[in-house]
Amino acid sequence: MALGRFRLGSAIPSLLTIFVEDTQLTSQALNSDGTPRRPMNAFMIFARRRRPQVSAANQTMRTGDISKILSKEWNSMDMVNSSDRGVSS
């Protein structure tokens, strides 16, 4: 695969899927008075994306225990490289 060459047809669907998923993860809902909610912080976006995978692997665990696992994963990640966390900077 050459650096200056890529197949447009194969790249577009995956890029579109990533954009749609990220838009859904970061979209804002409105409060009852119609004002926008505060945006989710990076950990909340990470947890929202990762929670289904952790829950599927640990189906008998309670929500609090899954949150502890997510917290440990988040804290063990490299703080310098935010792309590892699934959050663009």
Residue pairs with C-beta under 8 A, 6 or more apart in sequence:
21 49
22 88
25 40
25 45
25 48
25 49
26 39
26 40
26 45
28 36
28 37
28 39
29 36
29 37
30 36
30 37
31 37
40 48
42 82
42 85
42 87
43 74
45 86
45 87
46 70
46 74
46 85
46 86
46 87
47 67
47 70
47 74
49 86
50 70
50 73
50 86
51 66
51 70
54 66
54 69
54 70
55 61
55 66
58 65
58 66
58 69
61 69
74 85
77 84
77 85
78 84
82 88
82 89
83 89
